[in-house]
Amino acid sequence: MLIRPVRMCLFLYIRFMKALVITPKDNDEFKFVTDLLKKLGVGSSPLTQDELEDIGMSKLMRGIDKSKKVTRAEIMKKLSA
């Protein structure tokens, strides 16, 4: 059985709706950072690798060129290829 390690990240809520993503190198560093944030009164929420990938995909999608138009036929042709 293959066991895939779960990589956790911290998603920190900062003022004015900005966020910071921190990727600790190991569980000890993860615990240290979360404990430090609790002491500082900064809210945090752990993210799984899938959630982190979703954020990255969302960021990429926001940066695409939306001015180009394609027909439904062209899309269906690409999907069937």
Contacts in CASP RR format, 6 or more apart in sequence:
PFRMAT RR
TARGET T0000
AUTHOR 0000-0000-0000
METHOD contacts of the structure
MODEL  1
MLIRPVRMCLFLYIRFMKALVITPKDNDEFKFVTDLLKKLGVGSSPLTQD
ELEDIGMSKLMRGIDKSKKVTRAEIMKKLSA
6 48 0 8 1.000
6 49 0 8 1.000
7 23 0 8 1.000
7 48 0 8 1.000
7 49 0 8 1.000
7 52 0 8 1.000
8 24 0 8 1.000
8 30 0 8 1.000
8 46 0 8 1.000
8 47 0 8 1.000
8 48 0 8 1.000
9 21 0 8 1.000
9 22 0 8 1.000
9 23 0 8 1.000
9 24 0 8 1.000
9 46 0 8 1.000
9 47 0 8 1.000
9 49 0 8 1.000
9 52 0 8 1.000
10 21 0 8 1.000
10 22 0 8 1.000
10 23 0 8 1.000
10 24 0 8 1.000
10 30 0 8 1.000
10 33 0 8 1.000
10 34 0 8 1.000
10 37 0 8 1.000
10 44 0 8 1.000
10 45 0 8 1.000
10 46 0 8 1.000
10 47 0 8 1.000
11 19 0 8 1.000
11 20 0 8 1.000
11 21 0 8 1.000
11 44 0 8 1.000
11 45 0 8 1.000
11 46 0 8 1.000
11 47 0 8 1.000
12 19 0 8 1.000
12 20 0 8 1.000
12 21 0 8 1.000
12 22 0 8 1.000
12 37 0 8 1.000
12 42 0 8 1.000
12 43 0 8 1.000
12 44 0 8 1.000
13 19 0 8 1.000
13 42 0 8 1.000
13 43 0 8 1.000
13 44 0 8 1.000
13 45 0 8 1.000
14 20 0 8 1.000
14 42 0 8 1.000
21 47 0 8 1.000
21 52 0 8 1.000
21 55 0 8 1.000
22 33 0 8 1.000
24 30 0 8 1.000
24 32 0 8 1.000
24 33 0 8 1.000
34 44 0 8 1.000
34 46 0 8 1.000
37 43 0 8 1.000
37 44 0 8 1.000
38 44 0 8 1.000
47 55 0 8 1.000
END
